[in-house]
């Protein structure tokens, strides 16, 4: 298969993964029945995340009765709705728009009755889009903690544990505010393991972790906290809603799209093209550059030894790696992983790869990810671009953009975490 054809196949696989998690496909089958509302009940729609506006539109298109709602999404991810208000805010570092919208959301769910049904639409990115700090903290405190967490190398589960215990809306607090209404949460998972409490920091989910757990994470990664922030954690004032809380007794959580589903969709595309697809895992974590080395080593073993799989094949994986920022480049975890993989492969003649974020944004860049082929390193050398130098500077986006190998999708309106595909020819 010619190089262009291989790149096209990798891109079709990525597109299939994204398409499998589109809200228009997975939201309508999960809506409550009209009978569930009772005689006097209302359907109230709330939510937050990069996919939440698209989820809201899917609700509107499928629901023929009255409804009201307020949903927060990332700038540029708005999908027009008629009955549900869409507010845009910042991600991954929160801003004033998100703060005001979160305050409005908590007010929006006050005074509900037991006949009402709250449909909560949650997807990745919701943590920064609902930055409502506990009493005694400010938006500036939340922004500083968010920046420090993003640069620390902490896992997404660890980051969200800290966020939950500094928030007045996450860690089950939003669901508690809806009591006594019934709450149905529809989740698009963007976290390894698909744990509901980690998706957008679990605004409608009981949280078994504690302030002490959050403080231990902060200390483990040597994150400096303002005095006011540390006081919230050390005093226990930021404690979240725990399992068994009566206010969450009528809550229901439905996982409607996951990384595993996306990888299976990509696998079907690969197999239709004559490549056996092997899913290595949907929840792979660790330093991006380390994961890149390991994936490259597996690909080289396949290419050279026919172990553990025979070529031609495609190795698929998902999850969420981390980047401990040491340089000053334009990076993201997917292109960091891909740089490391390319360096380890050394321009192997039969291996191509694509890595990208299914939400269309890798790190802080409006770039989903990038492609690597046998000639990547050689083309870079002609431009005096040594791969290890760019890896050391966390500068993957500059590297792949200069080569014309960046994958740019624009807002995908969904988010089921990272996508990695390595194609190995016979």
N, C-alpha and C positions, 0 to 999 in steps of 0.2 A: 504494500500500500504506500503510495506517495506521501511525502510529508504533509502536504496540504490536506490530503484526505484524512490523515490521522488527526490533524488538528481540528478538522471539521467534525470528525466523530466525537472527539473529546468535548467539543463545544455543544454538540447535540445531547450528549449525556448530561452535561451541566444544565442545559435548558430543560431537559426532562425532569431533573431533580427539582428545579425551581417550579416548574408547571404542576408537579404533583402536590405541591403545598399551597396552591392558589386558593384564597378564601372562597371564591365563587364555586369551587368544587367541593370543599370540605365543610363549609359552614351550614348550608341549608339542611342537610340531613340531621343536624344536631339541634335544631330549633325546637322549643317546647310546643306542645299542642295548644290550640286556643282554649280547650277545656281545662288546661292546667291553670289558667288564670282565674277561673271561677267567675261568678256573676259580676263582681265589682272590681276585679283585679286589673292592674295595668302592667304592660311590658315596658320596663325601663332599661335602656341600653347604656352601659358605661364601658370604659376600657382604655388601654394604653399600649403602645408598641408600634414598631415600624409597619406592621401589617394591620393595625387596628382600624384604620380608615377603610381599607379594602374589605375587612371583615364586616364593618358597619354597613357598607354598601351591599354586601351579600345578604345581610339581614333584611335591609329595606326591600331588596328585590324579591325576597322569598316570603316576606310577612305581609299578609293582606289586611291586618287589623291595625288599630291605632298603636302608636308607640312614641316615646320621647327618648332623648339620649344625649350624651356628651362623651366624646372620645378624643384622646390626645395622641397625635402621631408626630413623626419626625418632619422637620422642614423638608418640603419637596415630595412628601409621601401622601399628600392629601388626595382623597378621592371624593368628588362632590356627592353629597347626600341631601335629601330634602327634609327629612324629619329628625335626623340625628346631627347635632352640631359637631363639627370637626375643628379641633384646635391644633395648631402646629407649634412645636417647641424643639429645643436643642437636644442633640445626642452626639457623642457620649457624655459630654459635660453639660449639666443642666443649666437652664437660664430662667430669667424672670417670667417668661411666658409659661413655662412649665409649672412654676410655683403657683402662679395665679390660677391656672387651669386645675391643678390639684386641689387647691382651696375650694374652687367652685364645685368640683366633683364631690367632695365630702359634704358640701352644703346641699348638693343636688339629691343626695340619697337620704336626707333627713325626712322623718315623718312618713315613711312607707308603712303599709299595713301588711298583715299576714296573707292577704289575698294577692298582693303584688308579686311579680316575678322580675328579678334583676338579672339581666343577661350581661355578663362581664366578658369582654373580648380582650384577651391578653396575648401578647406576642413579645418577642425579644426586643429589647430597647426600652421597655416600660419603666425600668428603674430610674433612668435619667430623665424620662419624660414626666415623672410624677415626683418632683423633688420637694416634698412637704416635710420640713424638718420638725423634730420634736421641740416642745417648748424649751426655750433657752438657746437654741441654735438658729443660725441664719442661713440663707442661701449661699453666702460666701463660704461658710463652714462646709456645706455639702459639696460645693464645687472643689474646694481644696482637697477634701478626702477622696473624691472621685478621681481627680488627677493623680493623686499619690497611689491609689489602688491600681489604676491603669498602667502605671509605670513600674509597679513593684514586682511583677512576676506571679502574683497571687492567682489562683484558679478562679473561674467565674463563681463557683460555689462559695469560695472564701470571700470574694468581693461582695456577693449579695448577702452573706451573713452579716457583714459589717453594715451594709446599707440598711438592712431591715431594722437594725437596732438604733439607728439614728433617724428613723422616719416616723411620721405620724399617720401614714397611709398604707405602708407596706407591712408584711408579716401578719396578715389577717385583719389588719385594722379597718380596711375598706369594707370587708364583709361584715365585720362587727357593726359598722355604722349603718349598714343596710337592715339590720335586725328590726322587726321580726319577719321581713320579707324573705321569700325563697330566693336563693342565689344560685345561678347556673353559670359556671365559668368555662368558657371555651378557650383552650390553650393551643397555641402553635409553639412547639418546643424548640428552643435554640440552645439548650444546655445538655451537656453530657449526662446520660442517665435519665433524662426526661423527668427530673424531680420537680413537681409543681411548685414547691416552695422556692425554687431557684429561678423560675421563669418570671422575669420582671420583679424579682424579690418577693413573690407570693403575696400580693395585696389582698387576696381573698382566701388564703390558705393558712391553716394553723401552722405555727412554727415551733419545732421542738428544740431549736438552738437557743442560746442564752446570750446575755450581754457579756458574760465571762468568756464565752466562746469567741465573740467578736473581738474582745480585747486581746485575747491570746493570738488571734490572727494578726492584728495590728502590730503586736510586739514581735511576732515571728518574722515579719517582713521589715521590721525596724522603720515603721511608718511614723513620722512625727505628727502628732495631733495637737491642735489648739487645746488650751486648758479646758475650755468649755466642752469640747467634744469628748475628751477623755473623762471628764466628770460625769457625762451622761452614761457612759459605759461602766465606769467603776462603781457608780452609785446604784445601777440597775434601773434608772429612770427610763431607759430606752427599751424595757422589756416588751416583747411582742405578744401576740395572742397565741395561747398554747392549745395543744390538742385537748379535746374534752370541753372546751369553752361552750357554754350553752348558746351563745349568740351565733355560733357556726353550725348548730345542729341541723339546719335545713339546707346546708350547702352541698352542692354537687359539682364535681370537677370532671370535665371531659377533655381528653387529649385528642385533638382532631388532626394534627399533622406532626410528624416527627422526623428527625434525621434518618432513621432506619427506612421509613417509607420513601424518602427521597432517594436514598442509595439504591433501593430495590427498583425504583423507576429507571434510574440510570443503568442498572445492570441489565434490564430488559432491552434497552437500546444497544448496549454492547453486544449482547448475545444475538440480536437480530443481524448485526454486522459481522458475525462469525467469530467473536471473541468470547471465550469463557470469562465470566465475571466472578470475582471473589471479593466478598465484603470482609475486610480485615477487622472492622469494628466501627460502631457509630458513635463512640464516646471516647476517642483517643485524646488524651491531654498530655501536658508536658511542655517544656521549652520548645518553641517552634523549630529552632535550628537543630535540636536534638532529634525531634520527630522526623525532620527531613533526612537526617543521616540514616536513621533506622529504616525508613521507607525505601531509601535508595539502596541500602544493603540488601533488603529483601528483593527488590527488583533486579539487582545484579545477580543474585543467586538463582532467580527464575531464569534470567537470560543465559547465564553461564552453565548452570547445573540442572535446570529443569526441576528445581526444588524450591519451595514445597508444591509448586504448581508448574504445569507445562505451558510453554508459550505456543501459540499466541493467546494472550489473556489480558485482562484489565484488573488491576488492584484498586479497590474502592475503599475509602474510609471517610469518616466524619468525626465530629467532636469539636473541641475548642482548645487550641493550644494557647500558650501565653508567650509574651515577649518581655524580657527584662531589658528595658531600654538603656543602652550605654552610649549610643551614637546620637547624631543630630539629623538623621536622614528622614525621608518620606517613606515610612514603613507601615506594615500591617502584618498580622500573624501569618496570613496565607502566603504572601510574597516572601516573608522571612523564611518560612518552611521551604518554599520553592527554590530560593537561592541556595539554601543548604543542600537540598536534594541535587540541584544542578552541579554544585561543586563536587559532590561525592560521586555522581555518575560520570563525571569527566568527559561528557560528550559521547556517551555510548550510542552506537549507531542504530540500535533497535528499540530505544526507549524514548517515549514522549510522555508529557505529564501536563495536567491542568489542576490548579488549585484556586479556589475562590470562595468568597462568602456569599451565601444564597440570598442575602438581603441587598447585594449590589455594592456594599461599602466595606472595604477591608481597611481596618484602622480608622483614620480620619479622612481618608481619600475617597472621592466618588468613583472609585475603581474597584471592581469586584475581586480581581486577582490577576493571574497571568498564565501563560503557556511556556513550556520548555521543550526543546527538541534537540536532536543530535548536534545541530550547528549553533546552538545558543552561545556557548562559551567562545567559540571561534569568532562569531560575529561581534561579540562584545570586545574581544581582544583587538580587533581592527579599529575600535573606537577608544582604545586605551582604557578599558573598563574591566579591571580584574575583579572577579566575582567575590573573592574573599574580602576585598577592601569594602565593597558595598554591603556585604553581610556584617562586617564589623561596625559599620556606621548605621545599621538598621535602615538601609536605603533601598529597599526592594522596588518601590514604585518608580523611583528615578531610573533604576537599572532596566526594568522591563519596558517602561514607557519609551526610553531612548531606543530600544531595539524594535519597537512596534509590536511587542508581544503582550501588552496589557489586555485584559478582558474587561470591557466596559459595557455594562448592561443598563445603566440608569436605575432608578428605583424599581425593584422587582415586586414590591407590595406584599412580600412574604418574608419569612426568616426561619429557616430550619438549620442554622449553624453552618459550619464549614463543610466544603465539598472538596475531596481530593481524589483524582483519578490518575493512575499510572498505566499507560498502555505499553505492552511489551510484545513486539513482533517475533515470529518464529525465525 
